[in-house]
Amino acid sequence: MTILHAIRWAISIWEIDLADDIFTHAFRATMSIESIERIDNRQTIMDIENLLHQLYLSGYVSEPMDTSHFIDPVEEKVDDSTLHLDDSILCHFENASELQESASTAIQPLSLVSVSDALEGLYKLRLYEEQQVIANMDLLQVLKHHEKLLLQKQTESQRVSDARAFF
């Protein structure tokens, strides 16, 4: 849709009497990567201001825009060499890799907890909760359920170890 608006604008602007070098300079400025030389555009700005004033008088435009707000491509040019761009990107990753290295040295893998250790911890937690003035009955039921599951795992592991000892 924006392209259609641009084409419509270009066709309508073509009918207005503007110098051809304005269009060619604008086209070259948008298509070139090289530096844009500064041109004397006072006459062009005066033409644009006169046309805006005519549009205002004809009623097509309620508030003409201020030409001092137009973008000057020479002032808006950004010179970024790839060397500076690489440095600015790499500095973010270097800081992140240093943080990862320091974080990886601090992290130690946890040892596996045996079923008997888990049951011992569960018994202590259940005993603590039972000793409270107002015991949380929901927690005690959940702990009882987990105790049954852990006891089942313990008996299964004992059966497997007994069966291996048999052979």
C-alpha positions, 0 to 999 in steps of 0.5 A: 500500500505504501508503494502505491501511495509513493507512485501516486505521489510521484505521478501527481508531483510530475505534473507540478513544474519542478526541475528535473535535477531534483528528481535525479538527485533524489534518486541518486541519493537514495541509490548510492552508498557513496558520500553525497555531495552537498548541493545548493538547494535554496531554490528547491526549498523556495519552490517547495515552500511556494507549492505548499503555500499554493496547496494551502491557498487552494484548500487541499492542505489545512496546515502546510509543513515546515520545510526546515523539518525535512531530512538532509541526507548529508547530515543523516549519513552514518559512517560505520566501518565494519571494524567498529561494528564488529567491536561493538557487537563482540563486546556484548558477547565477551561480557556474556561469555565472562559471565557464563564462565564465572557462573559455570565455575560456581555451579557444582552438580548435585549428588543423587539422593538415595531413597533412604535419604529421601525417606529420612528427610520426609520423616523429619519434615513430617515430625516438624509439621506434627509438632506445630501448634496448628499442623497443616493437615493437607501437607501431612496428607501429601507427605504420607502419600510421598512416603508410600511412594518412596517405600514402594521404590525402596522395596522394589530396589531391594527386590531387584538387588536380592534377585541379582544376589541370587544369580 
